[in-house]
Amino acid sequence: MADHKRTTVRAVVTLTVEVHCTDSWSPDTSLQQVYEQARGSAIGTLRTVIACALDSKTTVGSSLAAKKLVLVGEPVVRQVLAEEERP
């Protein structure tokens, strides 16, 4: 009987994503507050897109991503791991 092996390969890829924050601030808003709110808004947008992408019942994530996310630069493969499984 032949020895059947199964190999699983995984990769870790780093992406740089540009998020367009459409929040608005008054002229009296400090730059520190703008930075903090923009960071929070960007993280919230990205989390929403990822959550919606994982939920196959909604298209909100793809439409939101199309409006607010831009892939910047080239994806970088950081790690490749191959595991051989034997029966």
PLY file of the C-alpha trace (Angstrom):
ply
format ascii 1.0
element vertex 87
property float x
property float y
property float z
element edge 86
property int vertex1
property int vertex2
end_header
0.00 0.00 0.00
1.34 3.40 -0.97
2.33 5.87 1.74
0.12 8.91 1.08
1.43 12.22 2.38
-0.39 15.49 2.58
1.47 18.79 2.63
-0.14 21.97 3.89
1.50 25.26 2.92
0.68 28.58 4.57
2.01 32.04 3.88
2.02 35.29 5.84
1.75 38.39 3.67
2.07 42.00 4.82
-0.10 44.59 3.12
-0.09 48.36 3.42
-3.60 49.75 3.18
-4.56 53.40 2.83
-7.86 54.24 4.54
-9.73 57.39 3.55
-11.32 58.91 6.65
-14.30 61.02 5.70
-14.85 62.46 9.17
-15.05 66.22 9.48
-13.53 68.46 12.10
-14.08 72.09 13.03
-11.28 74.64 12.65
-10.99 74.68 16.46
-10.14 70.96 16.64
-6.56 70.31 17.74
-4.28 68.33 15.45
-3.80 65.78 18.22
-7.56 65.18 18.34
-7.72 64.87 14.54
-4.88 62.31 14.57
-6.51 60.28 17.37
-9.95 60.32 15.79
-8.59 59.54 12.31
-6.64 56.55 13.68
-9.73 55.27 15.46
-11.89 55.79 12.39
-9.39 53.96 10.15
-9.18 50.99 12.51
-12.99 50.89 12.80
-13.40 50.99 9.02
-10.90 48.18 8.51
-12.50 46.02 11.21
-15.94 46.56 9.63
-14.66 45.59 6.19
-12.98 42.45 7.55
-16.04 41.44 9.59
-18.34 41.94 6.60
-15.97 40.03 4.34
-16.13 37.09 6.74
-19.94 37.25 6.76
-20.97 35.78 3.42
-24.52 37.14 3.78
-23.59 40.81 3.33
-22.03 42.96 0.63
-21.51 45.96 2.90
-17.82 45.19 3.32
-17.03 45.18 -0.39
-18.89 48.43 -1.07
-17.29 50.10 1.95
-13.86 48.83 0.91
-14.32 50.19 -2.61
-15.04 53.67 -1.21
-12.46 53.90 1.58
-9.58 51.43 1.09
-6.66 51.51 -1.31
-3.86 48.95 -1.44
-0.58 50.87 -1.37
2.58 49.28 -2.69
3.24 45.63 -3.30
2.29 42.79 -0.96
5.35 41.40 0.85
5.55 37.66 1.60
7.08 37.48 5.07
6.88 33.79 5.82
6.11 30.48 4.11
5.52 27.41 6.22
5.11 23.90 4.84
3.90 21.06 7.02
3.98 17.47 5.91
1.34 15.22 7.41
1.66 11.47 7.33
-1.18 9.04 7.83
0 1
1 2
2 3
3 4
4 5
5 6
6 7
7 8
8 9
9 10
10 11
11 12
12 13
13 14
14 15
15 16
16 17
17 18
18 19
19 20
20 21
21 22
22 23
23 24
24 25
25 26
26 27
27 28
28 29
29 30
30 31
31 32
32 33
33 34
34 35
35 36
36 37
37 38
38 39
39 40
40 41
41 42
42 43
43 44
44 45
45 46
46 47
47 48
48 49
49 50
50 51
51 52
52 53
53 54
54 55
55 56
56 57
57 58
58 59
59 60
60 61
61 62
62 63
63 64
64 65
65 66
66 67
67 68
68 69
69 70
70 71
71 72
72 73
73 74
74 75
75 76
76 77
77 78
78 79
79 80
80 81
81 82
82 83
83 84
84 85
85 86
